[in-house]
């Protein structure tokens, strides 16, 4: 058997790194919604976040996850497909009138956010083996989801939700940085902005 036949190629080596796209889609959508949650932008304008939630945070990020599957990256695939699904489901949820669920309708959102808090927490454990830039995103996101969960279970406490909004803005900035570092590493052919990979 020749050396060419025995050489093992990495899966999806011909595919560009989809992580910067996934991180950018997540960052921008999180930023826009968090501007609303923090009350920097009035919550009556939350509809302005829905287009980004469906198209960029949802569809584009989900596509990045599928490309991560092709590259053999279980962590990236699970993260991007999951959070792409989160944004698509958020878009669907926000399109519904929660008031129709009755006076306890807020509990549905609280349970929804609690589930995402749990998922993000265990993904944070896995992110410890990626790099510090990605780990920062997951640590901040876990705290953000937790604070928003408390806010919704506390009968939609504006104080908790506003605090979660500010944490969400920090999460978006961290995700943008990780995306920026990935894009510039490709275009400059070297790691210009550090991500501190884990050994």
DOKE-64314 format. One record per residue (C-alpha): residue number from 1; residue in one letter; chain; x, y, z. Coordinates in nm, 3 decimals, decimal comma, padded with zeros to 5 digits. Last residue first. Layout:
<mipa NUM; 'A'; 'A'; <X; Y; Z>>
...
This chain:
<mipa 199; 'X'; 'A'; <-00,303; 02,239; 02,576>>
<mipa 198; 'X'; 'A'; <-00,563; 02,515; 02,586>>
<mipa 197; 'X'; 'A'; <-00,547; 02,786; 02,322>>
<mipa 196; 'X'; 'A'; <-00,490; 03,144; 02,437>>
<mipa 195; 'X'; 'A'; <-00,716; 03,333; 02,194>>
<mipa 194; 'X'; 'A'; <-00,454; 03,590; 02,096>>
<mipa 193; 'X'; 'A'; <-00,513; 03,846; 01,821>>
<mipa 192; 'X'; 'A'; <-00,278; 03,823; 01,524>>
<mipa 191; 'X'; 'A'; <-00,273; 03,443; 01,500>>
<mipa 190; 'X'; 'A'; <-00,110; 03,390; 01,161>>
<mipa 189; 'X'; 'A'; <-00,212; 03,366; 00,797>>
<mipa 188; 'X'; 'A'; <-00,318; 03,735; 00,799>>
<mipa 187; 'X'; 'A'; <-00,654; 03,656; 00,638>>
<mipa 186; 'X'; 'A'; <-00,709; 03,334; 00,834>>
<mipa 185; 'X'; 'A'; <-00,592; 03,458; 01,174>>
<mipa 184; 'X'; 'A'; <-00,790; 03,778; 01,110>>
<mipa 183; 'X'; 'A'; <-01,113; 03,582; 01,074>>
<mipa 182; 'X'; 'A'; <-01,053; 03,370; 01,385>>
<mipa 181; 'X'; 'A'; <-00,950; 03,660; 01,610>>
<mipa 180; 'X'; 'A'; <-01,253; 03,859; 01,497>>
<mipa 179; 'X'; 'A'; <-01,485; 03,567; 01,577>>
<mipa 178; 'X'; 'A'; <-01,334; 03,532; 01,927>>
<mipa 177; 'X'; 'A'; <-01,363; 03,909; 01,976>>
<mipa 176; 'X'; 'A'; <-01,722; 03,912; 01,855>>
<mipa 175; 'X'; 'A'; <-01,806; 03,636; 02,102>>
<mipa 174; 'X'; 'A'; <-01,651; 03,833; 02,391>>
<mipa 173; 'X'; 'A'; <-01,841; 04,147; 02,285>>
<mipa 172; 'X'; 'A'; <-02,166; 03,948; 02,266>>
<mipa 171; 'X'; 'A'; <-02,114; 03,807; 02,616>>
<mipa 170; 'X'; 'A'; <-02,049; 04,157; 02,752>>
<mipa 169; 'X'; 'A'; <-02,377; 04,272; 02,592>>
<mipa 168; 'X'; 'A'; <-02,552; 03,971; 02,742>>
<mipa 167; 'X'; 'A'; <-02,427; 04,066; 03,088>>
<mipa 166; 'X'; 'A'; <-02,587; 04,407; 03,038>>
<mipa 165; 'X'; 'A'; <-02,912; 04,243; 02,935>>
<mipa 164; 'X'; 'A'; <-02,902; 04,004; 03,228>>
<mipa 163; 'X'; 'A'; <-02,889; 04,305; 03,460>>
<mipa 162; 'X'; 'A'; <-03,194; 04,449; 03,281>>
<mipa 161; 'X'; 'A'; <-03,370; 04,114; 03,321>>
<mipa 160; 'X'; 'A'; <-03,289; 04,096; 03,693>>
<mipa 159; 'X'; 'A'; <-03,418; 04,448; 03,756>>
<mipa 158; 'X'; 'A'; <-03,722; 04,408; 03,530>>
<mipa 157; 'X'; 'A'; <-03,847; 04,113; 03,734>>
<mipa 156; 'X'; 'A'; <-04,066; 03,905; 03,501>>
<mipa 155; 'X'; 'A'; <-04,262; 03,718; 03,768>>
<mipa 154; 'X'; 'A'; <-03,946; 03,616; 03,954>>
<mipa 153; 'X'; 'A'; <-03,927; 03,310; 03,730>>
<mipa 152; 'X'; 'A'; <-03,850; 03,545; 03,441>>
<mipa 151; 'X'; 'A'; <-03,574; 03,737; 03,618>>
<mipa 150; 'X'; 'A'; <-03,421; 03,425; 03,770>>
<mipa 149; 'X'; 'A'; <-03,395; 03,273; 03,423>>
<mipa 148; 'X'; 'A'; <-03,246; 03,597; 03,290>>
<mipa 147; 'X'; 'A'; <-02,975; 03,582; 03,559>>
<mipa 146; 'X'; 'A'; <-02,899; 03,218; 03,482>>
<mipa 145; 'X'; 'A'; <-02,891; 03,277; 03,106>>
<mipa 144; 'X'; 'A'; <-02,644; 03,564; 03,149>>
<mipa 143; 'X'; 'A'; <-02,426; 03,365; 03,391>>
<mipa 142; 'X'; 'A'; <-02,403; 03,077; 03,144>>
<mipa 141; 'X'; 'A'; <-02,336; 03,321; 02,861>>
<mipa 140; 'X'; 'A'; <-02,050; 03,486; 03,046>>
<mipa 139; 'X'; 'A'; <-01,882; 03,152; 03,116>>
<mipa 138; 'X'; 'A'; <-01,947; 03,035; 02,760>>
<mipa 137; 'X'; 'A'; <-01,801; 03,343; 02,593>>
<mipa 136; 'X'; 'A'; <-01,499; 03,345; 02,827>>
<mipa 135; 'X'; 'A'; <-01,432; 02,981; 02,740>>
<mipa 134; 'X'; 'A'; <-01,427; 03,072; 02,370>>
<mipa 133; 'X'; 'A'; <-01,155; 03,332; 02,428>>
<mipa 132; 'X'; 'A'; <-00,972; 03,106; 02,675>>
<mipa 131; 'X'; 'A'; <-00,930; 02,826; 02,424>>
<mipa 130; 'X'; 'A'; <-01,086; 02,487; 02,349>>
<mipa 129; 'X'; 'A'; <-01,034; 02,247; 02,643>>
<mipa 128; 'X'; 'A'; <-01,222; 02,459; 02,899>>
<mipa 127; 'X'; 'A'; <-01,501; 02,481; 02,641>>
<mipa 126; 'X'; 'A'; <-01,614; 02,129; 02,743>>
<mipa 125; 'X'; 'A'; <-01,696; 02,250; 03,095>>
<mipa 124; 'X'; 'A'; <-01,869; 02,554; 02,945>>
<mipa 123; 'X'; 'A'; <-02,081; 02,320; 02,733>>
<mipa 122; 'X'; 'A'; <-02,206; 02,176; 03,061>>
<mipa 121; 'X'; 'A'; <-02,315; 02,518; 03,182>>
<mipa 120; 'X'; 'A'; <-02,462; 02,617; 02,845>>
<mipa 119; 'X'; 'A'; <-02,699; 02,320; 02,848>>
<mipa 118; 'X'; 'A'; <-02,812; 02,389; 03,203>>
<mipa 117; 'X'; 'A'; <-02,869; 02,759; 03,134>>
<mipa 116; 'X'; 'A'; <-03,053; 02,672; 02,814>>
<mipa 115; 'X'; 'A'; <-03,296; 02,457; 03,010>>
<mipa 114; 'X'; 'A'; <-03,341; 02,734; 03,264>>
<mipa 113; 'X'; 'A'; <-03,419; 02,978; 02,983>>
<mipa 112; 'X'; 'A'; <-03,707; 02,763; 02,857>>
<mipa 111; 'X'; 'A'; <-03,830; 02,703; 03,212>>
<mipa 110; 'X'; 'A'; <-03,838; 03,079; 03,276>>
<mipa 109; 'X'; 'A'; <-04,005; 03,143; 02,940>>
<mipa 108; 'X'; 'A'; <-04,279; 02,894; 03,024>>
<mipa 107; 'X'; 'A'; <-04,307; 03,035; 03,376>>
<mipa 106; 'X'; 'A'; <-04,395; 03,377; 03,231>>
<mipa 105; 'X'; 'A'; <-04,720; 03,227; 03,107>>
<mipa 104; 'X'; 'A'; <-04,850; 03,197; 03,463>>
<mipa 103; 'X'; 'A'; <-05,115; 03,468; 03,420>>
<mipa 102; 'X'; 'A'; <-05,255; 03,299; 03,109>>
<mipa 101; 'X'; 'A'; <-05,087; 03,140; 02,811>>
<mipa 100; 'X'; 'A'; <-05,258; 03,389; 02,579>>
<mipa 99; 'X'; 'A'; <-05,043; 03,660; 02,735>>
<mipa 98; 'X'; 'A'; <-04,743; 03,493; 02,575>>
<mipa 97; 'X'; 'A'; <-04,855; 03,628; 02,237>>
<mipa 96; 'X'; 'A'; <-04,649; 03,427; 01,993>>
<mipa 95; 'X'; 'A'; <-04,391; 03,581; 01,759>>
<mipa 94; 'X'; 'A'; <-04,145; 03,593; 02,048>>
<mipa 93; 'X'; 'A'; <-04,163; 03,215; 02,083>>
<mipa 92; 'X'; 'A'; <-04,099; 03,157; 01,712>>
<mipa 91; 'X'; 'A'; <-03,803; 03,396; 01,707>>
<mipa 90; 'X'; 'A'; <-03,674; 03,239; 02,027>>
<mipa 89; 'X'; 'A'; <-03,705; 02,895; 01,865>>
<mipa 88; 'X'; 'A'; <-03,495; 03,012; 01,571>>
<mipa 87; 'X'; 'A'; <-03,247; 03,172; 01,809>>
<mipa 86; 'X'; 'A'; <-03,214; 02,859; 02,022>>
<mipa 85; 'X'; 'A'; <-03,186; 02,633; 01,718>>
<mipa 84; 'X'; 'A'; <-02,887; 02,836; 01,601>>
<mipa 83; 'X'; 'A'; <-02,765; 02,804; 01,959>>
<mipa 82; 'X'; 'A'; <-02,787; 02,426; 01,934>>
<mipa 81; 'X'; 'A'; <-02,646; 02,396; 01,582>>
<mipa 80; 'X'; 'A'; <-02,358; 02,626; 01,677>>
<mipa 79; 'X'; 'A'; <-02,268; 02,456; 02,004>>
<mipa 78; 'X'; 'A'; <-02,310; 02,093; 01,902>>
<mipa 77; 'X'; 'A'; <-02,122; 02,140; 01,576>>
<mipa 76; 'X'; 'A'; <-01,843; 02,338; 01,741>>
<mipa 75; 'X'; 'A'; <-01,795; 02,077; 02,014>>
<mipa 74; 'X'; 'A'; <-01,818; 01,779; 01,779>>
<mipa 73; 'X'; 'A'; <-01,561; 01,918; 01,534>>
<mipa 72; 'X'; 'A'; <-01,527; 01,658; 01,257>>
<mipa 71; 'X'; 'A'; <-01,493; 01,916; 00,979>>
<mipa 70; 'X'; 'A'; <-01,824; 01,810; 00,824>>
<mipa 69; 'X'; 'A'; <-01,991; 01,843; 01,164>>
<mipa 68; 'X'; 'A'; <-01,843; 02,193; 01,192>>
<mipa 67; 'X'; 'A'; <-02,004; 02,269; 00,856>>
<mipa 66; 'X'; 'A'; <-02,340; 02,173; 01,004>>
<mipa 65; 'X'; 'A'; <-02,277; 02,405; 01,300>>
<mipa 64; 'X'; 'A'; <-02,198; 02,696; 01,069>>
<mipa 63; 'X'; 'A'; <-02,533; 02,630; 00,898>>
<mipa 62; 'X'; 'A'; <-02,706; 02,657; 01,238>>
<mipa 61; 'X'; 'A'; <-02,532; 02,991; 01,293>>
<mipa 60; 'X'; 'A'; <-02,650; 03,125; 00,958>>
<mipa 59; 'X'; 'A'; <-03,009; 03,002; 01,012>>
<mipa 58; 'X'; 'A'; <-03,059; 03,116; 01,371>>
<mipa 57; 'X'; 'A'; <-02,837; 03,401; 01,487>>
<mipa 56; 'X'; 'A'; <-02,826; 03,543; 01,137>>
<mipa 55; 'X'; 'A'; <-03,165; 03,483; 00,976>>
<mipa 54; 'X'; 'A'; <-03,411; 03,408; 01,255>>
<mipa 53; 'X'; 'A'; <-03,268; 03,608; 01,545>>
<mipa 52; 'X'; 'A'; <-03,156; 03,891; 01,316>>
<mipa 51; 'X'; 'A'; <-03,512; 03,931; 01,192>>
<mipa 50; 'X'; 'A'; <-03,648; 03,908; 01,545>>
<mipa 49; 'X'; 'A'; <-03,430; 04,179; 01,698>>
<mipa 48; 'X'; 'A'; <-03,638; 04,467; 01,562>>
<mipa 47; 'X'; 'A'; <-03,946; 04,309; 01,714>>
<mipa 46; 'X'; 'A'; <-03,797; 04,391; 02,054>>
<mipa 45; 'X'; 'A'; <-03,882; 04,758; 01,990>>
<mipa 44; 'X'; 'A'; <-04,145; 04,782; 02,266>>
<mipa 43; 'X'; 'A'; <-03,867; 04,668; 02,497>>
<mipa 42; 'X'; 'A'; <-03,718; 05,018; 02,483>>
<mipa 41; 'X'; 'A'; <-03,350; 05,027; 02,376>>
<mipa 40; 'X'; 'A'; <-03,097; 05,075; 02,656>>
<mipa 39; 'X'; 'A'; <-03,353; 04,874; 02,851>>
<mipa 38; 'X'; 'A'; <-03,094; 04,606; 02,940>>
<mipa 37; 'X'; 'A'; <-03,317; 04,343; 02,779>>
<mipa 36; 'X'; 'A'; <-03,349; 04,554; 02,462>>
<mipa 35; 'X'; 'A'; <-02,975; 04,610; 02,419>>
<mipa 34; 'X'; 'A'; <-02,941; 04,243; 02,509>>
<mipa 33; 'X'; 'A'; <-03,155; 04,148; 02,209>>
<mipa 32; 'X'; 'A'; <-02,930; 04,342; 01,971>>
<mipa 31; 'X'; 'A'; <-02,606; 04,216; 02,126>>
<mipa 30; 'X'; 'A'; <-02,717; 03,854; 02,136>>
<mipa 29; 'X'; 'A'; <-02,807; 03,871; 01,767>>
<mipa 28; 'X'; 'A'; <-02,472; 04,027; 01,678>>
<mipa 27; 'X'; 'A'; <-02,266; 03,787; 01,886>>
<mipa 26; 'X'; 'A'; <-02,437; 03,461; 01,785>>
<mipa 25; 'X'; 'A'; <-02,409; 03,535; 01,416>>
<mipa 24; 'X'; 'A'; <-02,047; 03,644; 01,465>>
<mipa 23; 'X'; 'A'; <-01,962; 03,331; 01,663>>
<mipa 22; 'X'; 'A'; <-02,111; 03,103; 01,398>>
<mipa 21; 'X'; 'A'; <-01,935; 03,287; 01,117>>
<mipa 20; 'X'; 'A'; <-01,601; 03,286; 01,300>>
<mipa 19; 'X'; 'A'; <-01,645; 02,912; 01,373>>
<mipa 18; 'X'; 'A'; <-01,701; 02,802; 01,012>>
<mipa 17; 'X'; 'A'; <-01,330; 02,740; 00,940>>
<mipa 16; 'X'; 'A'; <-01,303; 02,700; 00,564>>
<mipa 15; 'X'; 'A'; <-01,376; 02,355; 00,425>>
<mipa 14; 'X'; 'A'; <-01,101; 02,163; 00,242>>
<mipa 13; 'X'; 'A'; <-00,987; 01,994; 00,563>>
<mipa 12; 'X'; 'A'; <-01,340; 01,857; 00,608>>
<mipa 11; 'X'; 'A'; <-01,217; 01,545; 00,784>>
<mipa 10; 'X'; 'A'; <-00,840; 01,543; 00,844>>
<mipa 9; 'X'; 'A'; <-00,662; 01,338; 00,586>>
<mipa 8; 'X'; 'A'; <-00,499; 01,011; 00,683>>
<mipa 7; 'X'; 'A'; <-00,209; 00,905; 00,461>>
<mipa 6; 'X'; 'A'; <-00,216; 00,529; 00,400>>
<mipa 5; 'X'; 'A'; <-00,313; 00,555; 00,033>>
<mipa 4; 'X'; 'A'; <-00,058; 00,826; -00,040>>
<mipa 3; 'X'; 'A'; <00,217; 00,626; 00,133>>
<mipa 2; 'X'; 'A'; <00,145; 00,336; -00,102>>
<mipa 1; 'X'; 'A'; <00,000; 00,000; 00,000>>
